[in-house]
Amino acid sequence: MRSLFAALILCMTSTPGSVAQTLTLKGGVPEGLPGYAMGMDGSLTIEVPLKKRIFQCIEKALDARVVWEAYPTRRVVQMLIDGKLDLAFPMGFTSERASKMLQSRPTWENPDNWLSMRPLDITDKSLRIAARLGSPQQVDYLADGYTHVVGTYTYEELVRTLVQGLADAVIVPQSVYEDMKADWPKETRVSVGRARNSGFYLNATDPKGLLAPLNRAIDRCRVAAK
């Protein structure tokens, strides 16, 4: 198996007069994430300064051009499993995902936030809860035995679900709550739920040998960005 670095070295040590070619990777981003913007050239921009520094540092360290494209979360996962994408980011980590794909080291922590209009016991598994379809929140709380878990396609729909009383609580990543703070009702109560990490996922076979250099870049860039 040729690693990412081996491919790059091959390009740089090719015959005289040849032109080194930058490795191009296909990246998938969950659609509709607040705080993330897609460029027409396939670039990915992050609004939060610390996360932006970490992400840019990782891209630079990989020394490869990543062409990013946004898809619904479930499609990102399936395309990665099918080998139609090289990597996916940012992705909340779950044991179910890790059983089908290679999981990188975490790029940052992003715990779950339970949002409700009244005090509640978040350990009550009879609560009506809502999360984004295909998200770690929907998958994990179903697996934990919560009996009434519904999904929406967008985070904006989750706001409406909470406002209209269609669920006792909605569960989103902390970063989503903070980025959309102005959209939630002023009366919204916030409870911190499950601790969770976010990062990259790769195809299980890692045909381009990305995992090792990616993990080294993450470790180095998290330290450098502090």
Sequence and secondary structure as in RCSB ss.txt:
>XXXX:A:sequence
MRSLFAALILCMTSTPGSVAQTLTLKGGVPEGLPGYAMGMDGSLTIEVPLKKRIFQCIEKALDARVVWEAYPTRR
VVQMLIDGKLDLAFPMGFTSERASKMLQSRPTWENPDNWLSMRPLDITDKSLRIAARLGSPQQVDYLADGYTHVV
GTYTYEELVRTLVQGLADAVIVPQSVYEDMKADWPKETRVSVGRARNSGFYLNATDPKGLLAPLNRAIDRCRVAA
K
>XXXX:A:secstr
   HHHHHHHHHTS TT      EEEEEEETT TTEEE TTS EEESSHHHHHHHHHHHHHHTSEEEEEEE HHH
HHHHHHTTS SEEEEEE  HHHHTTEEE   SEE  EEEEESS   TT TTSEEEEETTSHHHHHHHHTT SEEE
EESSHHHHHHHHHTTSSSEEEEEHHHHHHTGGGS TT EEEE    EEEEEEETT TT  HHHHHHHHHHHHHHH
 
